[in-house]
Each structure stands twice: as structure tokens, then as C-alpha cells.
Amino acid sequence: MSAYTQLIDQYFDTWNETDAARRRELIAATWTDYCVYVDPLLAGNGHDGIDAMIRAVHERFPGHSFRRASDVDGFANNVRFSWWLETPEGTPIVKGSDFGVVEACGRLRTVTGFLDQVPGGA
């Protein structure tokens, strides 16, 4: 497994972690101190912003989980991958693709997300 794949799998572990203390540990291990996440619906800056954003997703979609839906493709310090958000029963309801920049320390500096499929087809 490549270092990029391990990092992105840890990224999904972070998104799926419901225990606040454990999620903060995962954020620190996955993201640089000056990190940024942005997609059409969400944004978070720094560890506090990333944590607040993930917490809000858990509140809106209790019991749902994110899954990687593609291999992790990377070159230089860039990564891309696809994912879905699934219901507790395992049905994907949102699909997307993310693009990230990895710092030399091996942690994510930025992630830009695109929503490929959302409920209602928008």
C-alpha cells in the first residue's frame, strides 16, 4: 500500500470517527496545522475548523459513513480519489471526488472536494 493510500484511508477514518478525542488525534496525524478543506457545501481551516466541519456532518447524517470508492492516484505532492457517503444500511447517497496537496511531512495541507452525485440529481 502506498503512503498516499495509507494517508487517505486515515483521512476517511477521521471523517468516520464519532469519538471527539480520537477524532482530534486523527486530525493531528492526518492534517498539517495550517490545513484547509473546501467543497461546495463545507469549509474548514486548521484543526479546529476541520473538527467542527466533521462534527456537523455527523450531526446531520447520524450513523452514515464515508467510503473510498477508487484507488488513490498521486504524483509529486498531489492526490486524488473518489468517495461516497453511505447510509447505515450501506446505500450510497452522495458521491464525490477530492483533490489534495500533501506536505513533505506526509500530512494533508489542502483538500478540495467536488460533489459528483447528490440526492435529487443536482
C-alpha positions as CSV (number, residue, x, y, z in Angstrom):
1,M,0.0,0.0,0.0
2,S,1.4,3.4,-1.0
3,A,2.0,6.2,1.6
4,Y,-0.7,8.2,-0.2
5,T,-3.2,5.4,0.1
6,Q,-2.5,5.0,3.8
7,L,-2.9,8.7,4.3
8,I,-6.2,8.9,2.5
9,D,-7.5,5.8,4.3
10,Q,-6.6,7.6,7.6
11,Y,-8.4,10.7,6.2
12,F,-11.6,8.5,5.9
13,D,-11.0,7.1,9.4
14,T,-11.0,10.7,10.6
15,W,-14.3,11.5,8.8
16,N,-15.9,8.5,10.3
17,E,-14.7,8.9,13.9
18,T,-17.5,9.8,16.3
19,D,-15.4,9.9,19.4
20,A,-14.3,13.6,19.7
21,A,-11.0,12.9,21.4
22,R,-10.0,10.2,19.0
23,R,-11.1,12.3,16.0
24,R,-8.8,15.2,17.2
25,E,-5.9,12.7,17.4
26,L,-6.6,11.6,13.8
27,I,-6.9,15.1,12.6
28,A,-3.5,16.0,14.1
29,A,-2.0,12.9,12.5
30,T,-3.6,13.5,9.1
31,W,-3.6,17.3,8.6
32,T,-1.0,20.0,8.9
33,D,-1.5,22.7,11.4
34,Y,-2.5,25.2,8.7
35,C,-4.8,23.0,6.7
36,V,-7.8,23.9,4.6
37,Y,-10.8,21.8,3.4
38,V,-13.3,23.2,1.0
39,D,-16.2,21.8,-1.1
40,P,-19.4,23.4,-2.4
41,L,-21.2,22.9,1.0
42,L,-18.4,22.9,3.6
43,A,-15.2,24.6,4.6
44,G,-12.8,24.2,7.5
45,N,-9.5,25.8,8.4
46,G,-7.0,24.5,10.8
47,H,-7.6,21.5,13.1
48,D,-10.5,23.3,14.9
49,G,-12.2,24.0,11.7
50,I,-11.8,20.5,10.3
51,D,-13.1,19.1,13.6
52,A,-16.1,21.4,13.6
53,M,-16.9,20.5,10.0
54,I,-16.8,16.8,10.5
55,R,-18.8,17.1,13.7
56,A,-21.5,19.0,11.8
57,V,-21.6,16.2,9.2
58,H,-22.1,13.6,11.9
59,E,-24.9,15.7,13.4
60,R,-26.7,16.0,10.0
61,F,-26.1,12.4,9.0
62,P,-26.0,10.2,12.1
63,G,-24.8,6.7,11.5
64,H,-23.7,7.4,8.0
65,S,-20.1,6.8,6.9
66,F,-17.7,7.8,4.2
67,R,-16.0,5.1,2.0
68,R,-13.2,5.4,-0.6
69,A,-14.7,4.5,-4.0
70,S,-11.5,4.5,-6.0
71,D,-7.8,3.9,-5.9
72,V,-5.7,6.8,-4.6
73,D,-3.9,8.5,-7.6
74,G,-1.0,10.6,-6.8
75,F,2.1,12.3,-8.2
76,A,4.6,14.8,-6.7
77,N,2.6,16.1,-3.7
78,N,-0.9,15.8,-5.3
79,V,-3.5,13.2,-4.6
80,R,-7.0,12.5,-6.0
81,F,-9.6,9.9,-5.1
82,S,-13.4,9.3,-5.2
83,W,-15.7,8.5,-2.3
84,W,-19.3,8.1,-1.3
85,L,-21.3,8.8,1.8
86,E,-23.5,5.8,2.7
87,T,-26.5,5.3,4.9
88,P,-26.3,2.9,7.9
89,E,-27.7,0.3,5.6
90,G,-24.8,0.7,3.1
91,T,-26.6,2.7,0.4
92,P,-24.5,5.5,-1.2
93,I,-26.4,8.8,-1.1
94,V,-23.7,11.3,-2.1
95,K,-20.7,10.6,-4.3
96,G,-17.7,12.9,-4.8
97,S,-14.1,13.3,-5.9
98,D,-11.4,15.0,-3.8
99,F,-8.1,16.5,-4.7
100,G,-5.4,17.1,-2.1
101,V,-2.0,18.5,-1.5
102,V,0.4,16.6,0.8
103,E,3.2,18.4,2.6
104,A,6.7,16.9,2.9
105,C,5.8,15.8,6.4
106,G,3.3,13.4,4.9
107,R,0.1,15.2,6.1
108,L,-2.6,16.9,4.1
109,R,-2.3,20.6,3.6
110,T,-5.4,21.1,1.5
111,V,-8.3,19.1,0.2
112,T,-10.7,20.4,-2.4
113,G,-13.9,18.4,-2.8
114,F,-16.3,18.1,-5.7
115,L,-19.8,16.6,-5.4
116,D,-20.4,14.2,-8.3
117,Q,-23.8,13.0,-7.3
118,V,-26.2,14.3,-4.7
119,P,-29.8,13.4,-3.8
120,G,-32.2,14.9,-6.3
121,G,-29.5,14.7,-9.1
122,A,-28.3,18.2,-8.6
